[in-house]
Amino acid sequence: MSRVAVIQLTSESDIESNCAHIDRLLAQASAQGAQLALLPEMLFTLDKQFYRQLAAEPCWLERLAQWARTHQLWLVAGAVPQPSPDGDARVRSASLVFNTDGDCVARYDKVHLFDVDVADEQGRYRESEQFSPGDEWVVVDTPVGRLGLAICFDVRFPHVFQRLRAAGAELISLPAAFTYHTGEAHWQVLLRARAIEQQCYVLAANQCGWHDERRQTWGHSQIVDPWGRVLIELAHEPGVALAEIDLTELHALRQRMPLQARLLD
């Protein structure tokens, strides 16, 4: 058995204020025995005017590494802007995994960008204006299990989770900034479906509350087990949610109901 945490934030334009809040919540997760903690999408800020700055300055990666070392956590930095490796002028939305020594051991660049119209105050979302898409799926070994990486809008594409499971994932992290409107309708049902289909734990850390006068996110960060049970769930305020991971039971479930073999037929 091991313990994991998901962190829920309301990231605003003041990056240092956001960082101070993150540090406090990671300290809380560590004090409660978490071995791995997941932060939400765009944890430093959801204000797009800062994305290029965040991608260009390595001090932000050092901040993440420092948190992992200080709190002795494997840290999944939900998604942060990073340079595009192919020279695209846009940045990438990257999920970064740091070990307890502060080494960045994995990076996943968001493949499915959120280019949609939503019936909320913002109305139009076009991530492709700031971000270029990734094209690889990433699974990494951690002390709590083999972790597959996804980000937010990926949850609507079951083939993503099928590929992560085929690559050996036992847990899947889903940092998000899911809108209030779409989250209320679809967030939990999608998370539970992905967990059930792939017989994986799903760790989902969402943004919450109002980030400016137009953008509101749903919150409800949670951890779902491979049977689809919601082990713990937050509401609409920042905070920490922790749950136990039992890989013995996960593999017993997979033996009793061998779905993967049939998916690969």
Steps between C-alpha positions, in 0.01 A plus 500: 500500500614853427344843529449761228361853504323729256528875554219741407582865430349829390793631299475872428729759337732541802750219443688542828178493699402182316842350580466575869164324504639200313788470746259494796280234342797281407626526857156385616502206259847395611410527868206266435726235350462557126778350289382660178303821445326626188455872431237631254540635149665843468582496871715815489225709337214476254582849371623437146708819490759321718528174303801595289682640804439181696629289212810712447626530859655183655446635852146361492625149439740546790205609715327171419817301568542680832147412608562134422824500701368707790182300549656165398223432252489368150340805344287500187496864392165475329572719202738790456598690184821368346690575178390312190778254408424534127561875483132596489456856625222381728577329832402152613270411790724250679440268793831452683590230752767567764645244740594573861851606392345771284586329171251538218450138393212534251325755280170465315390771256123534473377341178132602494465879517180659630363679193127516573208733560338475844179659624666693782626854564815446293324320218796431273809295586785461250805342663664459160553877487755472785599133492631253247393136544719215611503164324625239749347308790705470819506244782751522785592274794440657843510364857119473500468322166541543128350838417346604168483871425204684348366856521143635527332477154675165442238343727244518217711271281492137622781392265743712705430293808506175302852583381616588851358174638663303215832662601458367852322781685356413840413860586416788268538865597261756357580860594229733374345842477158359414240772458213523746243451224653188347623368834155502654372290212789266417799509737429215737327270251802524268749435780308196624461365148872525427584329831254216437599448137873481569485354852731776621496748784422846364644800685321817393613843625283785375505876531205652687313828538530829312835587341386831353165658416436250217665169586361259760616143555311207651729366772394158635853359491483132583660157500315212335591134547513234224143387580376854439447589866571861596732460799510870588371821345541870571230758431552857377781625725879456483633210701661156516337160452687178586428132442668162530620315191479118517677348200441147631126551472542671161679198355253261660217690330680479167539123542133453586388715207773491231388787280840593359551169321171548317575863414818383328326226299 
